[in-house]
């Protein structure tokens, strides 16, 4: 291994040793586990993202100026996860960022969701290859990336794909879920059915499902309750660029 490779491996071991595998830290730890993780020490903490630079996290007693410098150097423009202990750092990001609080829940498990009773609704696994059905481009890009890395479930209403679910972040013990439902099929039980399939699959692999939702996202919080995610497990701050 090259000197640079050895240094990167040492950084990863240091980062993983500092982040416990708990529901509130799933995304942060999963970022460090990613094969293409980019870990930048910042004082007594660190900034971590991946080559895609869609999500990043700040962990430990990170120096705010060093974090801001890392964001600039890496041209990071995605979603930044900040622990409550680093709330002061989030405030240093400036007016170009919107800061929201996300609630983390556990409690969902196999068979928690009640059957929808909708005739013609079924759940299948999305093919890892081949063309996707017509979808908004941002969702198509997301699903293409997801199905290369994990199993994506799709709820099909009649012959039409309605909702998609997959494990977006996974650690040794936990998995954080992502659910996307097309507008015409919202509030019709499709999201509940497809999310339950992803939960069952995760539980079959011996892992605990985790649900995170921005506090202002009433639909996501309602879906979480319907799936049994009723045990608060912590909070995170989520920073994103203002439009």
C-alpha beads as a LAMMPS data file, in Angstrom:
LAMMPS data file: protein, C-alpha beads

243 atoms
242 bonds

1 atom types
1 bond types

-500.0 500.0 xlo xhi
-500.0 500.0 ylo yhi
-500.0 500.0 zlo zhi

Masses

1 110.0

Atoms # bond

1 1 1 0.000 0.000 0.000
2 1 1 1.273 3.480 -0.851
3 1 1 2.026 6.058 1.826
4 1 1 -1.149 7.945 0.843
5 1 1 -3.189 4.728 1.012
6 1 1 -1.797 3.920 4.452
7 1 1 -2.637 7.422 5.701
8 1 1 -6.211 7.145 4.364
9 1 1 -6.647 3.737 6.026
10 1 1 -5.361 5.118 9.326
11 1 1 -7.786 8.049 9.078
12 1 1 -10.682 5.659 8.449
13 1 1 -9.759 3.520 11.473
14 1 1 -9.482 6.638 13.636
15 1 1 -12.837 7.936 12.443
16 1 1 -14.648 4.624 12.905
17 1 1 -13.159 4.159 16.357
18 1 1 -14.696 7.473 17.412
19 1 1 -18.229 6.935 16.040
20 1 1 -20.416 4.366 17.832
21 1 1 -22.856 2.275 15.811
22 1 1 -26.112 3.748 17.137
23 1 1 -29.348 4.953 15.479
24 1 1 -28.415 8.672 15.530
25 1 1 -24.969 7.970 14.033
26 1 1 -25.962 5.621 11.185
27 1 1 -25.341 8.123 8.394
28 1 1 -22.123 9.475 9.906
29 1 1 -20.643 6.002 10.419
30 1 1 -21.851 4.785 7.022
31 1 1 -20.063 7.713 5.363
32 1 1 -16.818 6.592 7.003
33 1 1 -17.439 2.980 5.929
34 1 1 -17.923 3.964 2.277
35 1 1 -15.088 2.698 0.038
36 1 1 -14.669 6.198 -1.421
37 1 1 -14.858 8.060 1.896
38 1 1 -12.982 11.373 2.056
39 1 1 -12.043 12.153 5.673
40 1 1 -10.550 15.541 6.492
41 1 1 -9.268 16.135 10.058
42 1 1 -10.529 19.436 11.475
43 1 1 -9.013 20.143 14.875
44 1 1 -10.072 17.383 17.265
45 1 1 -12.860 16.253 14.934
46 1 1 -13.290 15.672 11.244
47 1 1 -15.313 16.349 8.114
48 1 1 -16.316 13.305 6.035
49 1 1 -17.956 12.957 2.643
50 1 1 -17.705 10.670 -0.393
51 1 1 -16.576 11.152 -3.959
52 1 1 -20.170 11.904 -4.962
53 1 1 -20.286 14.758 -2.417
54 1 1 -24.058 14.521 -1.975
55 1 1 -23.873 14.133 1.825
56 1 1 -21.236 14.992 4.408
57 1 1 -20.919 14.890 8.157
58 1 1 -19.010 16.641 10.924
59 1 1 -17.981 14.648 13.964
60 1 1 -16.198 15.396 17.216
61 1 1 -14.801 18.664 18.462
62 1 1 -14.223 19.942 14.941
63 1 1 -12.695 23.365 14.400
64 1 1 -15.376 25.490 12.658
65 1 1 -12.874 27.393 10.511
66 1 1 -11.296 24.126 9.347
67 1 1 -14.714 22.695 8.470
68 1 1 -15.653 25.776 6.458
69 1 1 -12.278 25.530 4.700
70 1 1 -12.870 21.830 3.900
71 1 1 -16.307 22.628 2.470
72 1 1 -14.727 25.225 0.223
73 1 1 -11.731 23.119 -0.814
74 1 1 -13.906 20.133 -1.718
75 1 1 -16.573 22.339 -3.320
76 1 1 -19.148 20.569 -1.220
77 1 1 -22.692 21.621 -2.093
78 1 1 -24.809 18.818 -0.646
79 1 1 -26.497 18.027 2.670
80 1 1 -24.332 18.441 5.772
81 1 1 -25.069 16.438 8.933
82 1 1 -24.009 18.019 12.209
83 1 1 -24.385 16.557 15.694
84 1 1 -26.164 18.577 18.358
85 1 1 -22.797 18.939 20.126
86 1 1 -21.555 20.863 17.074
87 1 1 -24.542 23.226 16.894
88 1 1 -22.263 26.261 17.207
89 1 1 -20.416 25.091 14.113
90 1 1 -23.656 24.960 12.129
91 1 1 -24.261 28.577 13.002
92 1 1 -20.853 29.472 11.540
93 1 1 -21.848 28.290 8.060
94 1 1 -23.445 31.618 7.219
95 1 1 -26.720 32.829 5.791
96 1 1 -26.371 30.790 2.621
97 1 1 -27.253 27.637 4.563
98 1 1 -30.598 26.500 5.952
99 1 1 -30.363 24.603 9.257
100 1 1 -33.100 22.111 10.200
101 1 1 -33.409 19.564 12.966
102 1 1 -34.034 15.908 12.106
103 1 1 -35.599 13.458 14.555
104 1 1 -34.337 9.860 14.623
105 1 1 -36.655 6.965 15.513
106 1 1 -36.514 3.212 16.014
107 1 1 -39.272 0.690 16.708
108 1 1 -40.193 -0.401 13.204
109 1 1 -39.789 -4.079 12.464
110 1 1 -41.125 -7.046 10.497
111 1 1 -44.884 -6.961 9.945
112 1 1 -45.453 -3.674 11.776
113 1 1 -47.443 -1.977 9.024
114 1 1 -51.087 -2.916 8.678
115 1 1 -52.067 -4.275 5.234
116 1 1 -53.271 -1.540 2.896
117 1 1 -56.158 -3.578 1.527
118 1 1 -55.637 -2.013 -1.904
119 1 1 -56.491 -4.402 -4.705
120 1 1 -53.841 -4.478 -7.399
121 1 1 -51.034 -3.167 -5.189
122 1 1 -47.952 -5.351 -5.054
123 1 1 -44.306 -4.931 -4.060
124 1 1 -41.380 -6.167 -6.135
125 1 1 -37.614 -5.739 -6.325
126 1 1 -36.423 -3.202 -8.848
127 1 1 -34.111 -4.748 -11.423
128 1 1 -30.483 -3.713 -10.791
129 1 1 -30.060 -3.167 -14.526
130 1 1 -32.089 -2.089 -17.512
131 1 1 -34.180 1.009 -18.136
132 1 1 -36.281 2.594 -15.429
133 1 1 -39.900 3.565 -16.024
134 1 1 -40.495 7.242 -16.847
135 1 1 -39.646 9.177 -13.673
136 1 1 -38.581 12.692 -12.684
137 1 1 -34.884 12.953 -13.565
138 1 1 -33.715 13.574 -9.998
139 1 1 -35.528 10.453 -8.767
140 1 1 -34.235 8.382 -11.690
141 1 1 -30.666 9.442 -10.885
142 1 1 -31.173 8.578 -7.213
143 1 1 -32.611 5.136 -7.973
144 1 1 -29.939 4.326 -10.546
145 1 1 -27.252 5.023 -7.952
146 1 1 -29.145 3.126 -5.223
147 1 1 -29.832 -0.031 -7.226
148 1 1 -26.134 -0.385 -8.053
149 1 1 -25.390 -0.570 -4.321
150 1 1 -28.404 -2.187 -2.659
151 1 1 -31.851 -3.707 -3.149
152 1 1 -34.511 -1.206 -4.192
153 1 1 -38.151 -2.160 -3.633
154 1 1 -40.962 -0.774 -5.753
155 1 1 -44.703 -0.668 -5.020
156 1 1 -46.668 -1.219 -8.218
157 1 1 -50.292 -0.110 -8.393
158 1 1 -51.855 -2.024 -11.256
159 1 1 -49.108 -1.697 -13.845
160 1 1 -47.679 1.620 -12.631
161 1 1 -44.667 2.105 -10.308
162 1 1 -45.880 4.222 -7.418
163 1 1 -43.330 4.238 -4.589
164 1 1 -39.730 3.159 -3.978
165 1 1 -37.812 2.214 -0.822
166 1 1 -34.277 1.135 -0.018
167 1 1 -31.668 1.228 2.735
168 1 1 -29.810 4.456 2.034
169 1 1 -27.246 4.164 4.828
170 1 1 -26.075 0.922 6.416
171 1 1 -23.651 0.092 9.200
172 1 1 -22.735 -3.157 10.901
173 1 1 -25.914 -3.094 13.009
174 1 1 -28.343 -0.532 11.558
175 1 1 -29.944 0.642 8.336
176 1 1 -31.501 4.026 7.580
177 1 1 -34.392 3.968 5.106
178 1 1 -35.229 6.155 2.119
179 1 1 -38.746 6.242 0.633
180 1 1 -39.879 8.167 -2.465
181 1 1 -43.477 8.211 -3.656
182 1 1 -44.753 9.725 -6.892
183 1 1 -47.272 12.513 -6.346
184 1 1 -50.422 10.754 -7.708
185 1 1 -49.918 7.829 -5.305
186 1 1 -49.287 9.689 -2.074
187 1 1 -51.526 8.958 0.919
188 1 1 -52.777 5.760 -0.737
189 1 1 -50.792 3.165 1.251
190 1 1 -48.088 2.649 -1.382
191 1 1 -45.250 4.111 0.698
192 1 1 -46.248 2.052 3.722
193 1 1 -46.256 -1.172 1.712
194 1 1 -42.908 -0.614 0.006
195 1 1 -41.196 0.664 3.157
196 1 1 -42.331 -2.420 5.064
197 1 1 -40.714 -4.636 2.425
198 1 1 -37.398 -2.833 2.895
199 1 1 -37.742 -3.102 6.685
200 1 1 -38.459 -6.827 6.499
201 1 1 -35.448 -7.380 4.255
202 1 1 -33.184 -5.426 6.603
203 1 1 -34.474 -7.288 9.671
204 1 1 -33.919 -10.621 7.904
205 1 1 -30.245 -9.666 7.718
206 1 1 -30.180 -9.102 11.475
207 1 1 -30.084 -5.310 11.378
208 1 1 -32.185 -2.677 13.112
209 1 1 -34.157 -0.259 10.907
210 1 1 -33.811 3.453 11.631
211 1 1 -36.022 6.305 10.467
212 1 1 -34.917 9.925 10.250
213 1 1 -37.138 12.855 9.304
214 1 1 -36.832 16.622 9.294
215 1 1 -39.097 17.951 12.027
216 1 1 -41.136 19.954 9.488
217 1 1 -41.812 16.914 7.265
218 1 1 -45.237 15.920 8.579
219 1 1 -45.782 13.268 5.885
220 1 1 -42.544 11.453 6.735
221 1 1 -43.296 11.582 10.461
222 1 1 -46.805 10.190 9.870
223 1 1 -45.407 7.353 7.748
224 1 1 -42.857 6.596 10.459
225 1 1 -45.628 6.221 13.048
226 1 1 -47.645 3.970 10.718
227 1 1 -44.597 1.712 10.384
228 1 1 -44.021 1.520 14.141
229 1 1 -41.160 4.022 14.434
230 1 1 -42.346 5.549 17.678
231 1 1 -39.238 5.395 19.889
232 1 1 -37.218 8.646 19.780
233 1 1 -33.513 7.850 19.417
234 1 1 -31.950 11.286 19.101
235 1 1 -31.651 14.280 16.799
236 1 1 -29.267 15.694 14.195
237 1 1 -28.886 19.076 12.557
238 1 1 -29.143 19.053 8.766
239 1 1 -27.637 21.946 6.831
240 1 1 -28.400 22.498 3.158
241 1 1 -27.725 25.323 0.725
242 1 1 -30.543 27.818 0.327
243 1 1 -32.052 27.839 -3.147

Bonds

1 1 1 2
2 1 2 3
3 1 3 4
4 1 4 5
5 1 5 6
6 1 6 7
7 1 7 8
8 1 8 9
9 1 9 10
10 1 10 11
11 1 11 12
12 1 12 13
13 1 13 14
14 1 14 15
15 1 15 16
16 1 16 17
17 1 17 18
18 1 18 19
19 1 19 20
20 1 20 21
21 1 21 22
22 1 22 23
23 1 23 24
24 1 24 25
25 1 25 26
26 1 26 27
27 1 27 28
28 1 28 29
29 1 29 30
30 1 30 31
31 1 31 32
32 1 32 33
33 1 33 34
34 1 34 35
35 1 35 36
36 1 36 37
37 1 37 38
38 1 38 39
39 1 39 40
40 1 40 41
41 1 41 42
42 1 42 43
43 1 43 44
44 1 44 45
45 1 45 46
46 1 46 47
47 1 47 48
48 1 48 49
49 1 49 50
50 1 50 51
51 1 51 52
52 1 52 53
53 1 53 54
54 1 54 55
55 1 55 56
56 1 56 57
57 1 57 58
58 1 58 59
59 1 59 60
60 1 60 61
61 1 61 62
62 1 62 63
63 1 63 64
64 1 64 65
65 1 65 66
66 1 66 67
67 1 67 68
68 1 68 69
69 1 69 70
70 1 70 71
71 1 71 72
72 1 72 73
73 1 73 74
74 1 74 75
75 1 75 76
76 1 76 77
77 1 77 78
78 1 78 79
79 1 79 80
80 1 80 81
81 1 81 82
82 1 82 83
83 1 83 84
84 1 84 85
85 1 85 86
86 1 86 87
87 1 87 88
88 1 88 89
89 1 89 90
90 1 90 91
91 1 91 92
92 1 92 93
93 1 93 94
94 1 94 95
95 1 95 96
96 1 96 97
97 1 97 98
98 1 98 99
99 1 99 100
100 1 100 101
101 1 101 102
102 1 102 103
103 1 103 104
104 1 104 105
105 1 105 106
106 1 106 107
107 1 107 108
108 1 108 109
109 1 109 110
110 1 110 111
111 1 111 112
112 1 112 113
113 1 113 114
114 1 114 115
115 1 115 116
116 1 116 117
117 1 117 118
118 1 118 119
119 1 119 120
120 1 120 121
121 1 121 122
122 1 122 123
123 1 123 124
124 1 124 125
125 1 125 126
126 1 126 127
127 1 127 128
128 1 128 129
129 1 129 130
130 1 130 131
131 1 131 132
132 1 132 133
133 1 133 134
134 1 134 135
135 1 135 136
136 1 136 137
137 1 137 138
138 1 138 139
139 1 139 140
140 1 140 141
141 1 141 142
142 1 142 143
143 1 143 144
144 1 144 145
145 1 145 146
146 1 146 147
147 1 147 148
148 1 148 149
149 1 149 150
150 1 150 151
151 1 151 152
152 1 152 153
153 1 153 154
154 1 154 155
155 1 155 156
156 1 156 157
157 1 157 158
158 1 158 159
159 1 159 160
160 1 160 161
161 1 161 162
162 1 162 163
163 1 163 164
164 1 164 165
165 1 165 166
166 1 166 167
167 1 167 168
168 1 168 169
169 1 169 170
170 1 170 171
171 1 171 172
172 1 172 173
173 1 173 174
174 1 174 175
175 1 175 176
176 1 176 177
177 1 177 178
178 1 178 179
179 1 179 180
180 1 180 181
181 1 181 182
182 1 182 183
183 1 183 184
184 1 184 185
185 1 185 186
186 1 186 187
187 1 187 188
188 1 188 189
189 1 189 190
190 1 190 191
191 1 191 192
192 1 192 193
193 1 193 194
194 1 194 195
195 1 195 196
196 1 196 197
197 1 197 198
198 1 198 199
199 1 199 200
200 1 200 201
201 1 201 202
202 1 202 203
203 1 203 204
204 1 204 205
205 1 205 206
206 1 206 207
207 1 207 208
208 1 208 209
209 1 209 210
210 1 210 211
211 1 211 212
212 1 212 213
213 1 213 214
214 1 214 215
215 1 215 216
216 1 216 217
217 1 217 218
218 1 218 219
219 1 219 220
220 1 220 221
221 1 221 222
222 1 222 223
223 1 223 224
224 1 224 225
225 1 225 226
226 1 226 227
227 1 227 228
228 1 228 229
229 1 229 230
230 1 230 231
231 1 231 232
232 1 232 233
233 1 233 234
234 1 234 235
235 1 235 236
236 1 236 237
237 1 237 238
238 1 238 239
239 1 239 240
240 1 240 241
241 1 241 242
242 1 242 243
